[in-house]
Amino acid sequence: MERIEQTESLASPAPGPAAQAALLTALRQVVAATEDMGTRFAEEARRMHYGEVEARSIRGQASTREAVELLEEGIEVLPLPMLAVLKETLQ
């Protein structure tokens, strides 16, 4: 096993400007194409999964525990970083 010198960093390098711009563009597209459920996300995801309401694209907040419970129920969720800049206008 190769020894890592203390001067070497284990962290990944920060993404460059092009990668940051691509992430911001993708996140803005997600925000524009989904309905914000806020803290009701887990509840609404379950209602859609069990056919109580029509399926649609939603986003919102869920605790780690809620996200794990959704996954255990077979409900697909994807955590995304939501940056403060996304609260600005989408133009």
Beta strands, then each sheet from edge to edge (+ up, - down):
strand 1: 35-36
strand 2: 58-59
sheet 1: 1+ 2+
end
